[in-house]
């Protein structure tokens, strides 16, 4: 028993130490904007937390950090990057007009991020040396120039590290990033120098390839931590892959990732870790499309070829986020709160249900979504239930929003307690970028459609007709276009008045 309690205590400590606690203030920030943190070096790159900003610009929260490394911080359609470690506490502040491109950071993460900001400034001022004129130089002069540039950049990293005192892992990451920048420029020289000098037969020398190889000594580490390095590798092998793909008999029917997986399987030069990250990168880039890809086929490629369990787990999270729950599977049971405070699941009553997920901070939902929703509900209400699930941060905000937006629209209002951290959001793979979203549950409690984001989508209307047995009137495309333009102009007019 003591041993069990000890192991339980250790597991609790491990979980708690992996969390990052963050708070801060965006001066002049709006409650309609959200702050998200995303693990930038992973495969899925899904939001780990979505934080609300109050009317004074304050925000606060904590999230489980998958690893020590680079994280993207987003706000108001803008993004910047931070280096975060498990268990850190930090405070971030800035001005609404420039946040998060410009910010002040305090707490455990200060030294590492001050170091990154300082080295980035030097790189930006020095980057003019990496220009098109270099591509015209003969190879020996080009290599000497590149080596000098790389040496200067590394020297700056070391000097800045001595001054600020960041963690050694951060210094190493910055040097790997520099190596990737140089490798990218080397690849550009190799592919374009012949064209620049008018010699299509030009080939780089062994000295060139040896130097290139020296910069990839830490290949596995770089491919794991730097998406930009994965992109470099893809460009590097692009021509060979294209030749391979052209020879495949099923090139017109197989997915890009399926053919790429076969190409990697035959490649003897790349390590398995590199293959895993590259394949996951290609799947995420080309095959995570709910309208043109088959989720089962995508998962099959992942399961058959990707050996690293963490990479596969990360990719599975992205697949689930994009495709949602599988059509035909049982809709997960979740506890949702109604307007009267009672809790329960979706009420079927022998009819299918259209579920809408929404929040007050979703832009333009009142102008763009609600008017169309009223028409949809009015037409299908005799055959379909409607459930409106709110994922705001508090029940008070849910009550206010539901009364303001949905009053008089037939259907049941639900609140997912905890918002985007709720049991509902986790089981139904709900993220901020999927709001407002709509999906169908049939009368037997099974998922009956993928998630739709546009109530005017022809596929959505087709699914509604099919599940209800009704036939919605078709819309003249020209009339729909005119309506869309009218809505767009109305939104612009409102924005102009606000400004």
C-alpha positions as CSV (number, residue, x, y, z in Angstrom):
1,X,0.0,0.0,0.0
2,X,2.9,2.4,0.9
3,X,4.5,1.5,-2.4
4,X,1.3,2.3,-4.3
5,X,0.9,5.7,-2.5
6,X,4.6,6.5,-3.2
7,X,4.2,5.8,-6.9
8,X,0.9,7.8,-7.0
9,X,2.7,10.7,-5.4
10,X,5.6,10.6,-7.9
11,X,3.1,10.5,-10.8
12,X,1.3,13.6,-9.4
13,X,4.6,15.4,-9.0
14,X,5.6,14.6,-12.6
15,X,2.3,15.9,-14.0
16,X,2.3,19.1,-11.9
17,X,6.0,19.8,-12.8
18,X,5.2,19.6,-16.5
19,X,2.8,22.5,-16.3
20,X,3.6,26.0,-17.4
21,X,1.9,28.8,-15.5
22,X,1.4,32.0,-17.4
23,X,-0.2,35.3,-16.6
24,X,0.1,38.8,-17.9
25,X,-1.5,41.9,-19.4
26,X,-2.2,43.2,-22.8
27,X,-2.7,47.0,-22.4
28,X,-5.7,48.0,-24.4
29,X,-6.5,44.3,-25.0
30,X,-10.0,43.2,-26.0
31,X,-12.2,40.4,-24.5
32,X,-13.0,39.4,-28.1
33,X,-9.4,38.3,-28.6
34,X,-7.8,35.2,-27.2
35,X,-4.2,34.2,-26.4
36,X,-3.1,30.7,-27.4
37,X,0.1,28.7,-26.8
38,X,1.1,26.1,-29.3
39,X,4.0,23.7,-29.2
40,X,6.0,24.8,-32.3
41,X,8.4,21.9,-32.7
42,X,5.8,19.1,-32.7
43,X,3.9,17.6,-35.5
44,X,0.4,18.5,-34.5
45,X,1.0,22.1,-33.6
46,X,-2.4,22.3,-31.8
47,X,-3.3,24.9,-29.2
48,X,-2.4,23.7,-25.7
49,X,-4.4,26.5,-24.1
50,X,-6.8,29.2,-25.2
51,X,-6.9,32.1,-22.7
52,X,-9.4,34.9,-22.5
53,X,-8.4,38.5,-22.0
54,X,-10.6,40.5,-19.6
55,X,-11.7,44.1,-20.1
56,X,-8.5,45.3,-18.4
57,X,-6.3,43.2,-20.6
58,X,-5.4,40.6,-17.9
59,X,-5.0,36.9,-18.7
60,X,-4.0,33.9,-16.6
61,X,-3.8,30.1,-17.0
62,X,-1.7,27.0,-17.0
63,X,-1.0,24.2,-19.5
64,X,0.8,20.9,-19.7
65,X,4.0,21.4,-21.7
66,X,4.9,18.4,-23.9
67,X,8.6,19.2,-23.8
68,X,11.2,21.9,-23.3
69,X,11.4,23.9,-26.5
70,X,9.9,26.6,-28.7
71,X,6.2,27.5,-28.4
72,X,4.2,29.8,-30.5
73,X,2.1,32.5,-28.8
74,X,-0.8,34.0,-30.8
75,X,-3.0,37.0,-30.3
76,X,-5.3,38.9,-32.7
77,X,-4.1,37.0,-35.7
78,X,-0.4,37.6,-34.9
79,X,2.3,35.2,-33.7
80,X,5.6,35.2,-31.9
81,X,7.8,32.5,-30.4
82,X,9.1,31.7,-26.9
83,X,11.3,29.1,-25.4
84,X,9.5,27.4,-22.5
85,X,10.4,24.7,-20.0
86,X,8.2,22.4,-18.0
87,X,7.3,23.7,-14.6
88,X,8.1,27.4,-15.4
89,X,6.1,30.4,-14.1
90,X,6.2,33.5,-16.3
91,X,4.6,36.9,-16.7
92,X,4.1,38.5,-20.2
93,X,3.0,42.0,-20.9
94,X,2.7,44.2,-24.0
95,X,0.6,46.8,-25.9
96,X,-2.5,45.6,-27.9
97,X,-1.3,47.2,-31.1
98,X,2.1,45.4,-31.1
99,X,1.5,42.3,-29.0
100,X,2.7,39.6,-29.4
101,X,5.4,40.8,-31.8
102,X,6.7,43.0,-29.0
103,X,6.4,41.9,-25.4
104,X,8.1,42.0,-22.0
105,X,8.7,38.7,-20.2
106,X,9.5,38.1,-16.6
107,X,9.9,35.1,-14.4
108,X,11.6,31.7,-15.0
109,X,11.6,32.1,-18.8
110,X,13.2,35.6,-18.9
111,X,16.9,34.7,-19.5
112,X,16.3,32.2,-22.2
113,X,13.9,34.4,-24.1
114,X,16.0,37.6,-23.7
115,X,18.9,35.5,-25.2
116,X,16.7,34.5,-28.2
117,X,15.5,38.1,-28.8
118,X,19.0,39.5,-28.6
119,X,20.5,36.9,-31.1
120,X,17.6,37.4,-33.4
121,X,18.2,41.1,-33.6
122,X,21.8,40.5,-34.6
123,X,20.7,37.9,-37.2
124,X,18.3,40.4,-38.7
125,X,20.9,43.1,-39.1
126,X,23.4,40.6,-40.4
127,X,21.1,38.8,-42.8
128,X,21.7,41.3,-45.6
129,X,25.0,39.5,-46.2
130,X,23.0,36.5,-47.4
131,X,21.9,38.1,-50.6
132,X,21.5,37.2,-54.3
133,X,24.9,38.5,-55.2
134,X,26.5,35.6,-53.3
135,X,24.8,33.2,-55.7
136,X,26.8,34.6,-58.6
137,X,30.2,34.0,-57.0
138,X,32.4,31.1,-57.9
139,X,32.1,28.2,-55.6
140,X,35.3,28.6,-53.6
141,X,34.6,32.3,-53.0
142,X,31.0,31.5,-52.1
143,X,32.1,28.9,-49.5
144,X,34.7,31.2,-47.9
145,X,32.0,33.9,-47.6
146,X,29.4,31.5,-46.1
147,X,31.9,30.1,-43.6
148,X,32.8,33.6,-42.5
149,X,29.1,34.6,-42.1
150,X,28.4,31.4,-40.1
151,X,31.5,31.9,-37.9
152,X,30.3,35.5,-37.1
153,X,26.8,34.4,-36.3
154,X,28.1,31.6,-34.0
155,X,30.5,34.0,-32.3
156,X,27.5,36.4,-31.6
157,X,25.5,33.5,-30.1
158,X,28.4,32.6,-27.7
159,X,29.0,36.2,-26.7
160,X,25.3,36.8,-26.1
161,X,25.1,33.6,-24.1
162,X,28.0,34.7,-21.9
163,X,26.3,38.0,-21.2
164,X,22.8,36.8,-20.5
165,X,23.3,33.2,-19.2
166,X,20.6,31.1,-20.9
167,X,20.3,27.3,-20.6
168,X,22.8,25.3,-22.7
169,X,19.8,23.7,-24.5
170,X,18.7,27.0,-25.8
171,X,22.1,27.9,-27.0
172,X,22.4,24.6,-28.8
173,X,18.9,25.1,-30.3
174,X,19.9,28.6,-31.6
175,X,23.1,27.2,-33.2
176,X,21.1,24.4,-34.9
177,X,18.8,27.1,-36.2
178,X,21.8,29.0,-37.6
179,X,23.1,25.8,-39.3
180,X,19.7,25.3,-40.9
181,X,19.7,28.8,-42.3
182,X,23.1,28.3,-43.8
183,X,22.1,24.9,-45.2
184,X,19.0,26.4,-46.8
185,X,21.2,29.0,-48.5
186,X,23.7,26.3,-49.6
187,X,20.8,24.4,-51.2
188,X,19.7,27.5,-53.0
189,X,23.2,28.0,-54.4
190,X,23.4,24.4,-55.6
191,X,20.0,24.6,-57.4
192,X,20.4,28.1,-58.9
193,X,24.1,28.9,-59.4
194,X,24.2,27.1,-62.8
195,X,21.2,29.1,-64.0
196,X,22.6,32.4,-62.7
197,X,26.0,32.0,-64.5
198,X,24.4,30.4,-67.6
199,X,26.0,27.0,-67.1
200,X,23.2,24.3,-66.8
201,X,25.9,21.6,-66.3
202,X,27.2,23.1,-63.1
203,X,27.7,20.7,-60.2
204,X,29.0,21.5,-56.7
205,X,32.3,20.0,-55.7
206,X,33.2,17.5,-52.9
207,X,34.4,20.4,-50.7
208,X,30.9,21.9,-51.0
209,X,29.1,18.6,-50.1
210,X,31.6,17.9,-47.3
211,X,30.9,21.3,-45.7
212,X,27.2,20.7,-46.1
213,X,27.5,17.3,-44.4
214,X,29.4,18.9,-41.5
215,X,26.4,21.1,-40.7
216,X,24.1,18.1,-40.5
217,X,26.0,16.1,-37.9
218,X,23.1,16.5,-35.5
219,X,20.5,15.6,-38.0
220,X,18.2,13.7,-35.7
221,X,18.2,16.4,-33.1
222,X,17.5,19.1,-35.7
223,X,14.7,17.2,-37.4
224,X,13.0,16.7,-34.0
225,X,13.3,20.3,-32.8
226,X,13.1,22.4,-36.0
227,X,10.3,22.3,-38.4
228,X,12.3,24.6,-40.7
229,X,15.0,21.9,-40.9
230,X,12.3,19.4,-41.9
231,X,11.3,21.8,-44.6
232,X,15.0,22.0,-45.7
233,X,15.2,18.2,-45.9
234,X,12.0,18.0,-48.0
235,X,13.3,20.5,-50.5
236,X,16.6,18.7,-50.6
237,X,15.1,15.3,-51.5
238,X,12.3,16.9,-53.6
239,X,13.7,16.1,-57.0
240,X,14.5,12.5,-56.1
241,X,11.1,12.0,-54.7
242,X,9.4,13.5,-57.7
243,X,11.3,11.0,-60.0
244,X,10.2,8.2,-57.7
245,X,6.6,9.3,-57.6
246,X,6.4,9.6,-61.4
247,X,7.3,5.9,-61.7
248,X,4.5,4.7,-59.3
249,X,1.7,2.9,-61.1
250,X,-0.9,4.2,-58.6
251,X,0.4,7.8,-58.7
252,X,-3.1,9.1,-59.8
253,X,-5.0,7.3,-57.0
254,X,-2.7,7.1,-54.0
255,X,-2.2,10.0,-51.6
256,X,0.9,12.1,-51.5
257,X,1.8,10.7,-48.1
258,X,1.3,7.0,-49.1
259,X,3.8,7.4,-52.0
260,X,6.2,9.4,-49.9
261,X,6.1,6.7,-47.2
262,X,7.2,4.1,-49.8
263,X,10.0,6.5,-51.0
264,X,11.3,6.9,-47.4
265,X,11.1,3.1,-46.9
266,X,13.6,2.6,-49.7
267,X,15.9,5.4,-48.6
268,X,18.9,3.9,-46.8
269,X,20.6,7.2,-46.0
270,X,18.0,8.7,-43.6
271,X,17.5,7.5,-40.0
272,X,14.2,6.1,-38.9
273,X,13.6,9.2,-36.7
274,X,14.2,11.5,-39.6
275,X,11.8,9.4,-41.7
276,X,9.1,9.5,-39.0
277,X,9.3,13.3,-38.7
278,X,9.4,13.9,-42.4
279,X,6.4,11.6,-43.1
280,X,4.4,13.2,-40.3
281,X,5.3,16.6,-41.7
282,X,4.1,15.6,-45.2
283,X,0.9,14.1,-43.9
284,X,0.1,17.3,-41.9
285,X,1.0,19.5,-44.9
286,X,-0.9,17.7,-47.7
287,X,-3.4,15.1,-46.3
288,X,-5.1,16.7,-43.3
289,X,-8.1,18.0,-45.3
290,X,-11.5,16.9,-44.1
291,X,-13.1,17.6,-47.5
292,X,-10.6,15.8,-49.8
293,X,-8.8,13.2,-47.7
294,X,-9.8,9.9,-46.1
295,X,-9.1,9.8,-42.4
296,X,-8.8,6.0,-42.3
297,X,-6.2,6.0,-45.1
298,X,-4.2,8.8,-43.5
299,X,-4.2,6.8,-40.2
300,X,-3.2,3.6,-42.0
301,X,-0.1,5.3,-43.5
302,X,0.8,6.6,-40.1
303,X,0.4,3.3,-38.3
304,X,2.2,1.3,-41.0
305,X,5.3,3.5,-41.5
306,X,5.8,5.8,-38.4
307,X,7.7,3.9,-35.7
308,X,8.2,6.6,-33.1
309,X,5.2,6.4,-30.7
310,X,5.4,10.1,-29.7
311,X,5.4,11.3,-33.3
312,X,2.5,9.0,-34.1
313,X,0.6,10.2,-31.0
314,X,1.2,13.8,-32.0
315,X,0.0,13.1,-35.5
316,X,-3.1,11.3,-34.3
317,X,-4.0,14.4,-32.3
318,X,-3.8,16.5,-35.4
319,X,-5.9,13.9,-37.4
320,X,-8.5,13.9,-34.7
321,X,-8.6,17.7,-34.6
322,X,-9.1,18.0,-38.4
323,X,-11.4,15.1,-39.1
324,X,-13.3,14.9,-35.8
325,X,-15.1,11.9,-34.6
326,X,-15.6,9.1,-37.1
327,X,-19.0,8.9,-38.8
328,X,-20.9,5.9,-37.4
329,X,-19.2,5.8,-34.0
330,X,-21.1,6.3,-30.7
331,X,-21.3,10.0,-29.7
332,X,-19.4,10.4,-26.4
333,X,-21.4,10.9,-23.3
334,X,-20.6,14.3,-21.7
335,X,-22.1,16.3,-18.8
336,X,-23.5,19.6,-20.1
337,X,-25.3,22.3,-18.1
338,X,-28.6,23.7,-19.3
339,X,-29.9,27.2,-18.7
340,X,-31.8,26.1,-15.6
341,X,-28.6,24.7,-14.0
342,X,-29.5,21.1,-14.6
343,X,-26.9,18.8,-16.2
344,X,-27.4,16.1,-18.8
345,X,-26.4,14.9,-22.3
346,X,-28.0,15.7,-25.6
347,X,-31.7,15.0,-25.7
348,X,-32.5,12.8,-28.7
349,X,-36.2,12.3,-28.4
350,X,-36.2,9.9,-31.3
351,X,-34.8,12.5,-33.7
352,X,-31.4,13.4,-35.1
353,X,-29.6,16.4,-33.5
354,X,-27.6,19.2,-35.1
355,X,-25.0,20.4,-32.6
356,X,-23.5,23.9,-32.8
357,X,-20.4,24.8,-30.8
358,X,-19.9,28.5,-30.3
359,X,-18.5,31.2,-28.0
360,X,-19.1,34.9,-27.4
361,X,-15.6,35.8,-28.5
362,X,-16.0,34.2,-32.0
363,X,-15.8,37.1,-34.5
364,X,-18.8,37.9,-36.6
365,X,-20.9,35.0,-35.3
366,X,-23.8,37.4,-34.5
367,X,-23.7,39.0,-38.0
368,X,-22.8,36.0,-40.2
369,X,-23.9,32.8,-38.5
370,X,-27.0,33.5,-36.5
371,X,-29.2,34.9,-39.3
372,X,-28.5,31.7,-41.4
373,X,-28.9,29.5,-38.4
374,X,-32.4,30.9,-37.9
375,X,-33.4,29.9,-41.4
376,X,-31.9,26.4,-41.0
377,X,-33.7,25.8,-37.7
378,X,-37.0,27.1,-39.1
379,X,-36.8,24.7,-42.1
380,X,-35.7,21.5,-40.3
381,X,-37.1,21.9,-36.8
382,X,-40.0,19.4,-37.3
383,X,-37.5,16.6,-38.0
384,X,-34.3,17.6,-36.3
385,X,-33.3,18.6,-32.7
386,X,-31.0,21.6,-32.2
387,X,-28.3,21.7,-29.5
388,X,-26.3,24.9,-29.0
389,X,-23.1,24.2,-26.9
390,X,-21.4,27.3,-25.5
391,X,-17.6,27.0,-24.6
392,X,-17.2,30.4,-22.9
393,X,-15.0,30.6,-19.9
394,X,-17.8,31.1,-17.3
395,X,-21.4,30.1,-16.9
396,X,-22.3,33.8,-16.5
397,X,-20.9,34.6,-19.9
398,X,-22.8,31.6,-21.3
399,X,-26.1,32.8,-19.9
400,X,-25.5,36.3,-21.3
401,X,-24.4,35.1,-24.7
402,X,-27.2,32.5,-25.1
403,X,-29.9,35.1,-24.2
404,X,-28.4,37.7,-26.5
405,X,-27.7,35.5,-29.6
406,X,-30.1,32.6,-29.4
407,X,-33.2,33.8,-27.7
408,X,-36.3,32.7,-29.7
409,X,-34.4,30.1,-31.8
410,X,-35.9,26.6,-31.1
411,X,-33.3,24.3,-29.5
412,X,-31.6,23.5,-26.2
413,X,-28.9,25.7,-24.8
414,X,-26.0,23.9,-23.1
415,X,-22.9,25.1,-21.3
416,X,-19.6,23.0,-21.4
417,X,-18.2,23.9,-18.1
418,X,-14.5,24.7,-18.5
419,X,-14.9,26.0,-22.0
420,X,-12.2,24.8,-24.3
421,X,-10.7,22.8,-21.4
422,X,-14.0,21.0,-20.8
423,X,-14.8,17.3,-21.0
424,X,-17.0,18.1,-24.1
425,X,-14.1,19.9,-25.9
426,X,-11.7,17.1,-25.2
427,X,-14.0,14.3,-26.3
428,X,-15.3,16.0,-29.4
429,X,-11.9,17.5,-30.4
430,X,-13.0,21.1,-30.1
431,X,-10.5,23.9,-30.6
432,X,-10.8,27.7,-31.0
433,X,-10.2,27.5,-34.7
434,X,-13.2,25.1,-35.1
435,X,-15.7,27.6,-33.8
436,X,-18.5,28.0,-34.8
437,X,-18.7,24.4,-35.9
438,X,-21.7,22.1,-36.7
439,X,-22.0,18.3,-36.7
440,X,-24.9,15.8,-36.7
441,X,-25.8,13.0,-34.3
442,X,-28.4,10.5,-35.6
443,X,-31.5,9.4,-33.6
444,X,-29.5,6.4,-32.3
445,X,-26.8,8.6,-30.8
446,X,-24.1,8.0,-33.4
447,X,-22.0,10.6,-35.2
448,X,-23.6,11.2,-38.6
449,X,-21.4,13.8,-40.2
450,X,-18.0,15.5,-40.2
451,X,-17.8,19.0,-38.8
452,X,-19.0,21.9,-40.9
453,X,-18.1,25.5,-40.6
454,X,-20.4,27.1,-43.2
455,X,-24.2,26.6,-43.0
456,X,-24.3,27.4,-46.7
457,X,-22.0,24.5,-47.6
458,X,-23.7,22.3,-50.2
459,X,-22.4,19.2,-48.4
460,X,-24.0,20.4,-45.2
461,X,-27.3,20.9,-46.9
462,X,-27.0,17.4,-48.4
463,X,-26.4,15.9,-45.0
464,X,-29.3,17.8,-43.4
465,X,-31.7,16.7,-46.2
466,X,-30.5,13.1,-45.9
467,X,-30.9,12.8,-42.1
468,X,-34.2,14.7,-42.0
469,X,-35.9,13.4,-45.0
470,X,-36.7,17.0,-46.1
471,X,-35.5,18.7,-49.2
472,X,-34.2,22.3,-48.7
473,X,-34.8,24.7,-51.6
474,X,-31.7,25.3,-53.7
475,X,-30.2,28.7,-53.8
476,X,-29.4,30.6,-57.1
477,X,-25.5,30.8,-57.0
478,X,-25.6,34.4,-58.3
479,X,-28.1,35.4,-55.6
480,X,-26.0,33.7,-53.0
481,X,-22.9,35.6,-54.2
482,X,-24.8,38.9,-54.0
483,X,-26.0,38.0,-50.5
484,X,-22.4,37.2,-49.5
485,X,-21.2,40.5,-50.8
486,X,-23.9,42.4,-49.0
487,X,-22.9,40.7,-45.7
488,X,-19.3,41.5,-46.3
489,X,-20.1,45.2,-47.0
490,X,-22.2,45.3,-43.9
491,X,-19.4,44.0,-41.8
492,X,-17.0,46.5,-43.3
493,X,-19.4,49.3,-42.6
494,X,-19.8,48.3,-39.0
495,X,-16.0,48.2,-38.6
496,X,-15.6,51.7,-40.1
497,X,-18.2,53.0,-37.7
498,X,-16.3,51.4,-34.8
499,X,-13.0,52.9,-35.9
